[in-house]
Amino acid sequence: MRPPSPLRTAGELLAGLEPFRLAWQTPALRRLPRGDGAPVILVPGLGATDASMLPLRAFLDQLGHDAHPSRVGRMTGDVHNIHPRIARLVAQVRDETGRTPALVGWSIGGVVSREVARDQPALVRRIITFGTPVIGGPAYSIVSRRYSADVISEVRRRVDERNLIPIRVPITAMWSRRDGIVAPGACIDHFSPDVENIEVDSTHLGMGLDPDVWSVVARRLAI
């Protein structure tokens, strides 16, 4: 498995088409199963802020879910420090609402979500990720070029160690063959005992506005 090729990464330019697909499928999306007011926290991808998840968050609110931003500012690759911040937010939302939240994470936002659930499964109802590397950390993504081979090897070792600890909440992991940021195979979870891997047809950068992604998120949150 390797990071996406430059040609595949160039395909991310097609992410600009996702709003048109979303608009076309809006009537069908409005007929999706409704939520019952349960909380859900949306965690953005690398370099993004909660604004990137605002359209999906608004959509989930309209469907009857209680959608919350992550409040982490601009997402960095520092999972070690962001993890406790999301864990505190999850506990706060649970205390305020009296209900256990779900976590929806895009790319590295899904990594953080998984680690919170891995360490504190009682705090998380379910996890939904899209474009999230569950294997190798940055090793199989285009950001691997920023790191030395020694750093990549060490991160990969730590990720492998973490994956030996099962995540004991339901997981839905979406991945795409068109992903030009993270190798598609790295987004498929072969470790967790209760996981559903779903293929979608989207670029990595377009997943936040992809109607198929929205459909899966809404349907799984309604369970």
Summary of the structure (lengths in Angstrom):
residues: 223
radius of gyration: 16.3
end to end distance: 33.8
largest distance: 49.9
contacts: 785
relative contact order: 0.19
helix: 50%
strand: 13%
